[in-house]
Amino acid sequence: MDKADDRRNDEILSLALDHVAKLLTAGSVPAVPASLEDNAQLIFLHDYLVRLRAVLTHFASGDFSPAITDRGVTSGSLKALQANLRHMVWQVKQVAEGDFSQRVQFLGEFSDSFNSMVVQLDAALTAMKKKEEDLTAVSNQLKDEVLERNKALRALERSEAEFRYLAEHDPLTGVLNRRSFFGLAELELRRNAMAAAPCSLALLDVDHFKRFNDTYGHLEGDKALRHVAFHGKNSLRQSDVMSRFGGEEFLFLFPHVDLPQGSTAANRIRQAIADNPVVLDSGEEIPITASIGVVRILPNAEENVTRILMRAISAADQALYEAKQTGRNKVVIGELAAAESASAELLPAL
């Protein structure tokens, strides 16, 4: 072989090596030099390196799906790397779904860091779950405590309402007791005094109540008193006030009502009692009646309302006594001892 052939071979080798270098380093695939297109070995190497470039480019972008069909150490290593990377992607997905048992073994320091991260995530999420469970338990406990407190408050409110009712009402008949009546009556008298409006007061006594008790017994007598209270309350307006004054006596106050209307209201109560007999436990019906004394009150803002009320009750009691003496089951109109102005306008009849 002469020197010309040596130079020719050197040029071919140089072109081949330069082309291989470009295949390994260039951004795009270089074309095979025209002078080497007939070199079968170079063409094989070119095609092989192009396929490796394609696989590595996919790997670099995170795509581990390209099929590797070539054989040899390089292709085998890429296949092993591809399998490991695919498995690692699957393991990461498992970790994302809460499986913290996954461990990576083939990437050295990265494996150590990844495995440490998974352990820390597991510990952190376990701690968070425990805190969430603790908070849920505390929340449920607080809800239970709030429910118990609300139940206690409602029970207390019911108890207070019951005690207030018992303190203000007669336990036998359910109408106001004397103390509550005086409080409400004095308030109404002050209101009527400011409006210069009259009131009427009535005192009721059940006729022959002692005889009823002696004949039918005290339990039936209690029923008779409840019977009177029931029909008395049902005969009133919402603004009227009724109380048990003591024994078989009941007091009524009719605000903004002059004497004729007060007498009408008292007669309505009397008639309701007379028209409805008491039904004994035996089923026997026993008629009862009541006598009532009625007086008019014209409140004076300058006079003590308690004294006015007491004078009115005394006058109604005198009228009641007259009703008893003159036949019972009637309404008698009385007058206050002190003179009252006769100029007040009459209110409409009830």
C-alpha positions as CSV (number, residue, x, y, z in Angstrom):
1,M,0.0,0.0,0.0
2,D,1.5,3.4,-1.1
3,K,1.4,6.6,0.8
4,A,-1.7,7.9,-1.2
5,D,-3.7,5.0,0.1
6,D,-2.6,5.7,3.7
7,R,-3.6,9.3,3.4
8,R,-7.0,8.2,2.0
9,N,-7.6,5.8,4.8
10,D,-6.6,8.4,7.4
11,E,-9.1,10.9,5.8
12,I,-11.9,8.3,5.9
13,L,-11.1,7.4,9.6
14,S,-11.1,11.1,10.5
15,L,-14.4,11.7,8.8
16,A,-15.9,8.7,10.5
17,L,-14.7,9.7,13.9
18,D,-15.9,13.3,13.4
19,H,-19.3,12.0,12.4
20,V,-19.5,9.7,15.4
21,A,-18.5,12.7,17.6
22,K,-21.3,14.8,16.1
23,L,-23.8,12.0,16.7
24,L,-22.8,12.0,20.3
25,T,-22.7,15.8,20.8
26,A,-24.7,17.6,18.2
27,G,-28.2,19.0,18.9
28,S,-29.6,17.4,15.8
29,V,-28.7,14.2,13.9
30,P,-26.0,15.0,11.3
31,A,-26.2,13.6,7.9
32,V,-23.8,10.8,6.9
33,P,-20.9,12.4,4.8
34,A,-21.4,11.6,1.1
35,S,-18.0,9.9,0.9
36,L,-19.0,7.5,3.7
37,E,-22.5,6.5,2.5
38,D,-21.1,3.2,1.2
39,N,-19.4,2.3,4.4
40,A,-21.7,-0.4,5.9
41,Q,-20.0,-0.3,9.3
42,L,-20.4,3.4,9.7
43,I,-24.0,3.2,8.5
44,F,-24.7,0.6,11.2
45,L,-23.0,2.7,13.9
46,H,-24.9,5.8,12.7
47,D,-28.3,4.1,12.9
48,Y,-27.5,2.5,16.3
49,L,-26.4,5.8,17.8
50,V,-29.5,7.6,16.4
51,R,-31.7,5.0,18.1
52,L,-29.8,5.5,21.4
53,R,-30.2,9.3,21.0
54,A,-33.9,8.9,20.6
55,V,-34.2,6.7,23.7
56,L,-32.1,9.0,25.8
57,T,-34.0,12.1,24.6
58,H,-37.3,10.4,25.7
59,F,-35.8,9.5,29.1
60,A,-34.6,13.0,29.6
61,S,-38.2,14.3,29.1
62,G,-39.6,11.7,31.5
63,D,-41.0,9.4,28.9
64,F,-39.8,5.9,29.8
65,S,-42.1,4.1,27.2
66,P,-39.9,3.8,24.0
67,A,-39.2,0.2,23.1
68,I,-35.4,-0.8,23.1
69,T,-34.9,-3.5,20.5
70,D,-31.1,-3.4,20.2
71,R,-28.9,-5.9,22.0
72,G,-25.6,-5.4,23.7
73,V,-24.3,-3.9,26.9
74,T,-25.4,-0.4,26.2
75,S,-29.0,-1.4,25.2
76,G,-29.2,-3.9,28.1
77,S,-28.2,-1.2,30.5
78,L,-30.8,1.2,29.1
79,K,-33.4,-1.5,29.4
80,A,-32.5,-2.1,33.0
81,L,-32.5,1.7,33.6
82,Q,-35.9,1.9,31.9
83,A,-37.4,-0.9,34.0
84,N,-36.1,0.7,37.2
85,L,-37.4,4.1,36.3
86,R,-40.8,2.7,35.4
87,H,-40.9,0.9,38.7
88,M,-39.9,4.1,40.5
89,V,-42.7,6.0,38.8
90,W,-45.2,3.3,40.0
91,Q,-43.7,3.5,43.5
92,V,-44.2,7.3,43.6
93,K,-47.8,6.8,42.6
94,Q,-48.3,4.3,45.3
95,V,-46.8,6.7,47.8
96,A,-49.1,9.5,46.6
97,E,-52.0,7.1,47.2
98,G,-50.9,6.6,50.8
99,D,-48.7,3.4,50.6
100,F,-45.6,4.4,52.5
101,S,-44.1,1.0,52.4
102,Q,-42.4,1.7,49.1
103,R,-38.6,1.8,49.0
104,V,-36.2,2.7,46.1
105,Q,-32.9,0.6,46.0
106,F,-31.1,1.3,42.7
107,L,-30.2,5.1,42.7
108,G,-27.7,5.4,45.5
109,E,-28.0,8.7,47.4
110,F,-31.3,9.4,45.7
111,S,-32.7,6.2,47.0
112,D,-31.6,7.1,50.5
113,S,-33.2,10.5,50.2
114,F,-36.4,9.2,48.6
115,N,-36.7,6.5,51.3
116,S,-36.1,9.0,54.1
117,M,-38.7,11.3,52.6
118,V,-41.3,8.5,52.5
119,V,-40.5,7.6,56.1
120,Q,-40.9,11.2,57.2
121,L,-44.2,11.6,55.1
122,D,-45.5,8.5,56.8
123,A,-44.6,9.8,60.2
124,A,-46.0,13.3,59.5
125,L,-49.3,12.0,58.1
126,T,-49.7,9.5,61.0
127,A,-49.1,12.4,63.4
128,M,-51.6,14.5,61.5
129,K,-54.2,11.7,61.5
130,K,-53.7,11.3,65.3
131,K,-54.1,15.0,65.8
132,E,-57.2,15.0,63.6
133,E,-58.6,12.1,65.6
134,D,-57.8,13.9,68.9
135,L,-59.5,17.1,67.6
136,T,-62.5,15.2,66.4
137,A,-62.8,13.5,69.9
138,V,-62.4,17.0,71.6
139,S,-65.0,18.4,69.2
140,N,-67.4,15.6,69.8
141,Q,-66.9,16.0,73.6
142,L,-67.5,19.8,73.3
143,K,-70.7,19.1,71.3
144,D,-71.8,16.7,74.0
145,E,-71.0,19.2,76.7
146,V,-72.9,22.0,74.8
147,L,-75.9,19.7,74.4
148,E,-75.8,18.8,78.1
149,R,-75.4,22.4,79.0
150,N,-78.4,23.4,76.8
151,K,-80.5,20.7,78.3
152,A,-79.5,21.9,81.8
153,L,-80.3,25.5,80.8
154,R,-83.7,24.5,79.4
155,A,-84.4,22.4,82.5
156,L,-83.4,25.4,84.6
157,E,-85.6,27.7,82.6
158,R,-88.5,25.3,83.0
159,S,-87.8,25.1,86.7
160,E,-87.7,28.9,87.0
161,A,-90.9,29.2,85.0
162,E,-92.5,26.6,87.2
163,F,-91.3,28.3,90.4
164,R,-92.4,31.6,89.1
165,Y,-95.8,30.2,88.3
166,L,-96.1,28.6,91.7
167,A,-95.1,31.8,93.4
168,E,-97.7,33.8,91.4
169,H,-100.6,31.4,91.3
170,D,-103.0,29.7,93.7
171,P,-101.9,26.0,93.7
172,L,-105.5,24.7,93.8
173,T,-107.3,26.8,91.2
174,G,-104.5,28.0,89.0
175,V,-105.6,31.7,89.1
176,L,-103.4,34.4,90.5
177,N,-102.8,34.4,94.3
178,R,-103.5,37.5,96.4
179,R,-100.0,38.9,96.3
180,S,-99.8,38.7,92.5
181,F,-103.2,40.2,92.1
182,F,-102.3,43.2,94.2
183,G,-99.2,43.8,92.2
184,L,-101.0,43.7,88.8
185,A,-104.0,45.6,90.1
186,E,-101.9,48.5,91.5
187,L,-100.1,48.7,88.1
188,E,-103.4,48.8,86.3
189,L,-104.7,51.5,88.7
190,R,-101.7,53.7,88.0
191,R,-102.2,53.3,84.2
192,N,-105.9,54.2,84.6
193,A,-105.0,57.2,86.8
194,M,-102.7,58.5,84.1
195,A,-105.5,58.1,81.5
196,A,-108.2,59.4,83.9
197,A,-110.1,56.2,83.2
198,P,-112.3,54.2,85.6
199,C,-111.9,50.5,86.6
200,S,-114.4,48.1,88.2
201,L,-113.6,45.6,90.9
202,A,-115.7,42.6,91.9
203,L,-115.5,40.3,94.9
204,L,-117.2,36.8,94.4
205,D,-118.2,34.4,97.1
206,V,-119.5,30.8,96.4
207,D,-123.0,30.4,97.9
208,H,-123.4,27.8,100.7
209,F,-119.9,26.5,100.2
210,K,-119.6,25.2,103.7
211,R,-122.8,23.2,103.2
212,F,-121.3,21.8,99.9
213,N,-118.1,20.8,101.7
214,D,-120.0,19.2,104.6
215,T,-122.3,17.3,102.2
216,Y,-119.9,16.1,99.6
217,G,-116.5,16.3,101.2
218,H,-113.4,18.6,100.9
219,L,-112.1,16.9,97.8
220,E,-115.3,17.6,95.9
221,G,-115.2,21.1,97.5
222,D,-111.8,21.6,95.9
223,K,-113.3,20.5,92.6
224,A,-116.1,23.1,93.0
225,L,-113.5,25.9,93.6
226,R,-111.6,24.8,90.4
227,H,-115.0,24.8,88.6
228,V,-115.6,28.4,89.7
229,A,-112.1,29.5,88.7
230,F,-112.5,27.8,85.3
231,H,-115.7,29.5,84.4
232,G,-114.5,32.8,85.9
233,K,-111.4,32.9,83.7
234,N,-113.3,31.9,80.6
235,S,-115.7,34.8,81.1
236,L,-112.9,37.5,81.2
237,R,-111.2,39.6,78.6
238,Q,-107.5,39.3,78.1
239,S,-106.9,42.5,80.1
240,D,-109.0,41.5,83.1
241,V,-107.3,40.2,86.2
242,M,-108.6,37.3,88.5
243,S,-107.3,35.9,91.7
244,R,-108.3,33.7,94.6
245,F,-108.7,36.1,97.5
246,G,-109.1,33.4,100.1
247,G,-111.3,30.4,100.9
248,E,-114.2,30.5,98.4
249,E,-113.7,34.2,97.6
250,F,-112.3,35.4,94.2
251,L,-111.3,39.0,93.2
252,F,-111.7,40.5,89.7
253,L,-110.4,43.7,88.3
254,F,-111.8,45.1,85.0
255,P,-109.5,47.9,83.7
256,H,-111.0,50.8,81.7
257,V,-114.5,49.6,82.7
258,D,-117.1,51.8,84.4
259,L,-119.7,50.6,86.8
260,P,-122.4,49.5,84.3
261,Q,-119.9,47.5,82.3
262,G,-118.4,46.1,85.5
263,S,-121.8,44.9,86.6
264,T,-122.4,43.3,83.2
265,A,-119.0,41.5,83.4
266,A,-119.8,40.3,86.9
267,N,-123.2,39.0,85.9
268,R,-121.6,37.1,83.0
269,I,-119.3,35.3,85.5
270,R,-122.2,34.6,87.8
271,Q,-124.4,33.2,85.0
272,A,-121.6,31.0,83.7
273,I,-121.2,29.4,87.2
274,A,-125.0,29.0,87.6
275,D,-125.5,27.4,84.2
276,N,-122.7,24.8,84.6
277,P,-123.2,22.4,87.6
278,V,-120.2,20.7,89.3
279,V,-119.8,17.1,88.2
280,L,-118.8,14.9,91.1
281,D,-116.5,11.9,90.9
282,S,-119.7,9.8,91.1
283,G,-121.0,11.5,87.9
284,E,-123.7,13.4,89.9
285,E,-124.2,17.0,88.8
286,I,-124.6,19.5,91.6
287,P,-125.6,23.1,90.7
288,I,-123.8,25.9,92.6
289,T,-124.2,29.7,92.5
290,A,-122.2,32.7,93.5
291,S,-122.9,36.2,94.9
292,I,-120.8,39.2,93.7
293,G,-120.3,42.7,94.9
294,V,-119.1,45.3,92.3
295,V,-117.7,48.8,92.8
296,R,-116.2,51.4,90.5
297,I,-112.7,52.8,91.0
298,L,-111.7,56.2,89.6
299,P,-108.0,56.2,90.3
300,N,-106.4,59.4,91.5
301,A,-102.7,59.9,90.7
302,E,-102.3,61.9,93.9
303,E,-103.7,59.1,96.1
304,N,-101.9,55.9,97.2
305,V,-103.1,53.1,94.9
306,T,-102.8,50.5,97.6
307,R,-105.2,52.5,99.8
308,I,-107.6,53.0,96.9
309,L,-107.5,49.2,96.2
310,M,-108.1,48.3,99.9
311,R,-111.1,50.8,100.0
312,A,-112.5,49.3,96.9
313,I,-112.2,45.7,98.2
314,S,-113.9,46.8,101.5
315,A,-116.8,48.4,99.5
316,A,-117.1,45.4,97.3
317,D,-117.2,43.2,100.4
318,Q,-120.1,45.3,101.7
319,A,-122.0,44.9,98.4
320,L,-121.3,41.2,98.5
321,Y,-122.7,41.0,102.0
322,E,-125.9,42.7,100.8
323,A,-126.1,40.2,97.9
324,K,-125.9,37.3,100.4
325,Q,-128.6,38.9,102.6
326,T,-131.0,39.5,99.8
327,G,-131.2,36.1,98.3
328,R,-127.7,35.1,96.8
329,N,-126.9,34.3,93.2
330,K,-127.0,38.0,92.3
331,V,-124.7,41.0,91.6
332,V,-125.0,44.0,93.9
333,I,-123.3,47.4,93.1
334,G,-121.5,49.1,95.9
335,E,-119.9,52.5,96.4
336,L,-116.6,53.7,97.8
337,A,-116.7,55.6,101.0
338,A,-114.8,58.6,99.5
339,A,-116.6,60.7,96.9
340,E,-115.6,60.2,93.3
341,S,-116.0,62.5,90.4
342,A,-119.1,61.7,88.3
343,S,-117.8,63.4,85.2
344,A,-115.8,60.4,83.8
345,E,-117.1,59.3,80.4
346,L,-118.6,55.8,80.3
347,L,-116.7,53.3,78.2
348,P,-118.5,51.1,75.7
349,A,-120.4,48.2,77.2
350,L,-118.6,44.8,77.2
